[in-house]
Amino acid sequence: MSAEAERVPPGGEAEEILPVEEPTESLITLRLGTEWYGLPIAKARTVVRVGHVTPLPSVPPHVIGIVNLRGEVLSVTDLRRLFGLPPAPITVDSRLVIVE
């Protein structure tokens, strides 16, 4: 019996086989150490280069300071420190992901 004959039900008409559509989601990916993480793009307001970060006294170690982004003062959390990884220097490739 051929594969086509197997698809035809006993009543005689073949059913159309449709591809299964899977939901997709756009992600922003970031690397911490050797691990990669994904953040739903809908949660990110913007991604900007790291400018001047003003340090703050008496804050948890993972809060490295604040930045002024278009007139809005935002706290900066170093995810490496938050996850217990050693801090990395800020370079020209460093970015801030502003999330809601």
matplotlib code that plots the C-alpha trace (Angstrom):
import matplotlib.pyplot as plt

x = [0.0, 1.4, 1.7, -1.0, -3.4, -2.8, -4.0, -7.3, -9.9, -12.1, -14.9, -12.8, -11.9, -8.4, -8.0, -5.8, -2.9, -2.2, 1.1, 0.9, 1.5, 3.4, 3.3, 6.5, 7.8, 10.5, 13.3, 16.2, 19.1, 21.9, 24.9, 26.1, 29.4, 29.0, 25.2, 22.6, 19.3, 16.2, 13.8, 10.5, 10.9, 7.5, 9.0, 11.9, 11.3, 14.7, 18.4, 21.0, 24.7, 26.0, 26.7, 27.7, 26.4, 26.3, 27.1, 24.8, 25.7, 24.0, 22.4, 22.6, 25.7, 23.8, 22.6, 25.5, 23.9, 21.5, 21.4, 19.5, 17.8, 16.0, 15.1, 14.1, 16.2, 16.6, 18.4, 20.9, 21.1, 24.1, 22.6, 26.0, 26.2, 22.6, 23.2, 26.4, 28.8, 31.9, 31.4, 32.6, 34.0, 31.8, 33.1, 32.0, 30.0, 28.1, 24.4, 21.6, 18.3, 15.5, 12.6, 9.1]
y = [0.0, 3.4, 6.4, 8.3, 5.4, 5.3, 9.0, 8.3, 7.4, 4.5, 6.8, 7.8, 11.5, 12.6, 15.3, 18.3, 18.3, 21.8, 22.9, 23.6, 27.3, 27.9, 31.2, 33.2, 36.0, 38.5, 38.7, 40.9, 38.6, 39.5, 37.7, 37.5, 35.7, 32.6, 32.4, 33.9, 35.3, 36.5, 39.3, 39.7, 42.8, 44.0, 44.5, 46.7, 50.4, 51.0, 50.0, 52.7, 53.1, 53.4, 57.0, 58.6, 56.5, 58.5, 56.2, 56.3, 55.7, 53.2, 51.1, 47.3, 46.2, 45.3, 48.9, 50.7, 54.1, 56.3, 57.8, 60.7, 59.5, 62.2, 64.0, 60.8, 59.6, 55.8, 53.4, 51.1, 47.5, 45.4, 41.9, 40.3, 41.4, 40.6, 37.0, 36.6, 37.0, 39.2, 42.7, 43.5, 46.9, 49.2, 49.3, 51.0, 47.7, 48.0, 48.8, 49.7, 47.8, 50.0, 47.8, 48.4]
z = [0.0, -0.9, 1.5, -0.5, -0.2, 3.6, 3.8, 2.1, 4.7, 4.0, 2.8, -0.2, 0.1, 1.1, 3.8, 3.2, 5.5, 6.8, 8.3, 12.0, 12.8, 16.0, 17.9, 17.8, 19.9, 19.2, 21.8, 22.8, 23.6, 26.0, 27.2, 30.8, 31.1, 28.9, 29.2, 26.8, 28.0, 26.1, 27.0, 25.3, 23.0, 24.2, 27.7, 26.4, 25.9, 24.3, 24.1, 24.5, 24.8, 28.4, 29.1, 32.4, 35.4, 38.6, 41.6, 44.6, 48.3, 50.4, 47.7, 47.1, 45.3, 42.1, 41.7, 40.1, 40.0, 38.0, 34.5, 33.0, 29.8, 28.0, 31.3, 33.1, 36.0, 35.9, 38.2, 36.6, 37.8, 36.8, 36.1, 36.4, 40.1, 40.7, 39.5, 41.5, 38.6, 38.7, 37.4, 33.9, 32.8, 30.8, 27.2, 23.9, 23.3, 26.6, 26.4, 28.8, 28.2, 29.5, 30.6, 31.9]

ax = plt.figure().add_subplot(projection="3d")
ax.plot(x, y, z, "-o")
ax.set_aspect("equal")
plt.show()
